[in-house]
Amino acid sequence: MLAVLAGVTLSFDQPTRFALIPRLVPREDLSNAIALKAIVFNGEAIVGPALGGALVVVIGYAGDFFLNRLSYVAVLITVLLMRFPHMAGTRTSSLLRDIRRGLGYILHEPLLAQLLANYGSLMFFAAVYTVLLALVGVEVLGTSPGELGVLYTAIGIGTVVGSLGVASLGDCAYKGRLLMASSLMMSFSVVIFSLLHLY
């Protein structure tokens, strides 16, 4: 149930985060900005889980969750301090009307609809492995808190390495193929992980 709720939340959360980027960087730097955003967003995933696994021994699970929640305060302060450049023609309107307009636009743009369906399905079906990893780690792989931290750290390392690879490509001509290949690779890797029984 938690995994389903996390998948639904990510389906809305991640596109919203990415929607901020075009308002903050020039169009020619958009590909690099998206990749670098993923590095910043997931960079803490390299040190955080390993540190969390070690801290469980000292302060317990409740202490770990408390420290994690405190880290969100810095993020909230940063968002509150953001100032976006003025966009011509920006006006306030009804949220439901904006959603209807957005969905209407997507339905008339097949490529955009395919991209959103691809990304949404990845967020809903594939990204929930992060929620299930603790259960799989303890019940199937028999990991200790420290070893579980290492598994989560591996996810962070993979994300940063992949993001750096995308950023190094710049505005390449094969973005569509790259997206499809990476989506298939992610799905395939989750299937392979589900078959593993040894840490």
Secondary structure, DSSP 8 states (H G I E B T S, - for coil): -HHHHHHHHHHHHHHHHHHHGGGTS-GGGHHHHHHHHHHHHHHHHHHHHHHHHHHHHHHHHHHHHHHHHHHHHHHHHHHHH------TT-----HHHHHHHHHHHHHT-HHHHHHHHHHHHIIIIITTHHHHHHHHHHHTS---HHHHHHHHHHHHHHHHHHHHHHHHH-S-TTHHHHHHHHHHHHHHHHHHHHH----
